[in-house]
């Protein structure tokens, strides 16, 4: 019966997306509650204290994913403060303890298959270690953060990029989000070599920016014909923006703003950006990368905070309204209720037939920021 139930769920989701059937969620509070509840289920569905990579319509709940568990820690702590639910902070610390356990002696964090150490994964877990130390003052979290930071600097290239233990062994502009994690570590320690590591990487990323705001090397691969997903485009821009804000580098902030101005002109009235774009900001693919949508909404909101430009606020709210309609509430299956899928339609190119935990994480972050700005 359970198998038939899951097959029925699969067929319903495919049919709903084929018919473009959404729902009309309008309450930020309700959406936040259901999204956070789903993240909690993703943790409870793992055999350890990590967060399941997500729910796949064919394979069910997947094993815990260290990388994304790392930055989910921040999200649960943020929502815990808003809601007053201390159990969420307890969950976040359980996640951190699990990550300390899986961290290698050299400070690196393994990929989702636990087969190799990865720079990007280590940077994202560093966010969680820093936040856990800020929340508790416990030395083991600080020590884990320092080990991770030291390893990232040890394997960084002289020009600020990462090649060793990078995806494909090539430089990536979206590793700006790793640089940002080192800025967070500098805030914790005051040690300038973390700040310098961040600066070097972001300066390299800016050297890859075109006049229209586009960043080269923002994809998972080197192939020139591949359009990056909005997911990695947003990773790049957010890393540049946040690092610029922390380092007080106006040129970094201006570079991020230039990129977002390129995207501002292609945000449709529906708020549903296409899943990928090329160097001319021309769309690609007949799907939307829902994760990237949420990430870009966050950046628009951040720029609104910096500039008071109402266009940024309007763009972020358009995107969030679209995402609210895509949050899974069309059927009552608890494995997906409240979650955000990788793509819309569900068979789209990015993480198809799956509800990845990071899509819901960034959705929550975006709603929290909108709630703060429009209170």
Beta strands, then each sheet from edge to edge (+ up, - down):
strand 1: 54-56
strand 2: 60-61
strand 3: 109-110
strand 4: 117-118
strand 5: 228-229
strand 6: 276-277
strand 7: 283-284
strand 8: 288-289
strand 9: 343-344
strand 10: 354-356
sheet 1: 2+ 1- 10+
sheet 2: 3+ 4-
sheet 3: 5+ 6- 7+
sheet 4: 8+ 9-
end
